[in-house]
């Protein structure tokens, strides 16, 4: 299975979640609103 998790928001929580997922070899992508 090749699922990718989307994280909305690149605040502290979103970035930390992305780090934890990557450490556990889970693909993810972080979306942030552009200015």
N, CA, C and O of each residue as an XYZ file, in Angstrom:
140
protein
N       0.847     -1.169      0.000
C       0.000      0.000      0.000
C       0.896      1.237      0.000
O       1.882      1.306      0.733
N       0.536      2.211     -0.834
C       1.355      3.416     -0.950
C       0.503      4.633     -0.633
O       0.144      5.392     -1.534
N       0.180      4.824      0.627
C      -0.614      5.972      1.058
C       0.302      7.100      1.498
O       1.392      6.865      2.020
N      -0.151      8.325      1.282
C       0.582      9.501      1.741
C      -0.371     10.305      2.612
O      -1.526     10.518      2.244
N       0.105     10.746      3.755
C      -0.712     11.513      4.691
C      -0.502     12.994      4.422
O       0.631     13.451      4.268
N      -1.594     13.741      4.367
C      -1.535     15.186      4.195
C      -1.717     15.882      5.529
O      -2.644     15.572      6.276
N      -0.832     16.822      5.828
C      -0.907     17.597      7.067
C      -1.188     19.043      6.674
O      -0.434     19.638      5.904
N      -2.265     19.603      7.198
C      -2.631     20.981      6.888
C      -2.130     21.879      8.011
O      -2.575     21.770      9.153
N      -1.205     22.762      7.675
C      -0.646     23.687      8.654
C       0.779     23.321      9.002
O       1.062     22.194      9.408
N       1.673     24.277      8.840
C       3.088     24.040      9.113
C       3.513     24.736     10.397
O       4.619     25.266     10.492
N       2.625     24.728     11.383
C       2.991     25.247     12.699
C       3.823     24.210     13.440
O       4.257     23.218     12.855
N       4.036     24.437     14.691
C       4.860     23.525     15.489
C       4.275     22.115     15.492
O       5.009     21.140     15.332
N       2.969     22.003     15.670
C       2.336     20.674     15.720
C       2.432     19.960     14.382
O       2.739     18.769     14.333
N       2.171     20.679     13.295
C       2.233     20.068     11.972
C       3.631     19.599     11.621
O       3.805     18.511     11.073
N       4.632     20.416     11.935
C       6.011     20.035     11.646
C       6.464     18.868     12.512
O       7.173     17.979     12.039
N       6.058     18.870     13.775
C       6.423     17.763     14.667
C       5.789     16.458     14.191
O       6.438     15.412     14.182
N       4.524     16.527     13.797
C       3.854     15.340     13.274
C       4.567     14.833     12.026
O       4.753     13.627     11.865
N       4.967     15.742     11.145
C       5.708     15.344      9.951
C       7.016     14.653     10.290
O       7.375     13.662      9.654
N       7.725     15.158     11.276
C       8.987     14.534     11.704
C       8.764     13.135     12.255
O       9.505     12.207     11.930
N       7.743     12.988     13.086
C       7.452     11.675     13.682
C       7.058     10.673     12.594
O       7.490      9.521     12.621
N       6.242     11.113     11.642
C       5.843     10.216     10.558
C       7.046      9.797      9.725
O       7.179      8.620      9.390
N       7.919     10.729      9.387
C       9.111     10.403      8.598
C      10.031      9.447      9.351
O      10.616      8.550      8.744
N      10.164      9.624     10.658
C      10.997      8.723     11.455
C      10.444      7.305     11.439
O      11.192      6.337     11.579
N       9.126      7.187     11.265
C       8.483      5.878     11.208
C       8.250      5.426      9.769
O       7.440      4.536      9.513
N       8.972      6.051      8.827
C       8.945      5.688      7.408
C       7.558      5.778      6.785
O       7.187      4.956      5.947
N       6.791      6.791      7.206
C       5.461      7.032      6.658
C       5.536      8.301      5.815
O       5.941      9.357      6.300
N       5.137      8.185      4.530
C       5.169      9.342      3.637
C       4.132     10.366      4.051
O       3.002     10.016      4.392
N       4.515     11.627      4.020
C       3.567     12.693      4.330
C       3.934     13.938      3.541
O       5.058     14.083      3.060
N       2.977     14.818      3.419
C       3.193     16.108      2.775
C       2.533     17.169      3.648
O       1.426     16.974      4.149
N       3.225     18.297      3.825
C       2.721     19.374      4.682
C       2.275     20.533      3.796
O       3.035     21.010      2.953
N       1.046     20.977      3.992
C       0.486     22.107      3.249
C       0.431     23.326      4.158
O       0.036     23.231      5.319
N       0.830     24.468      3.618
C       0.751     25.727      4.355
C       0.112     26.765      3.450
O       0.368     26.794      2.247
N      -0.706     27.602      4.024
C      -1.355     28.674      3.270
C      -0.299     29.674      2.820
O       0.549     30.089      3.610
N      -0.352     30.056      1.557
C       0.614     31.048      1.071
C       0.096     32.455      1.340
O      -1.112     32.690      1.362
N       1.007     33.370      1.541
C       0.650     34.752      1.883
C       0.214     35.524      0.656
O      -0.123     36.704      0.757
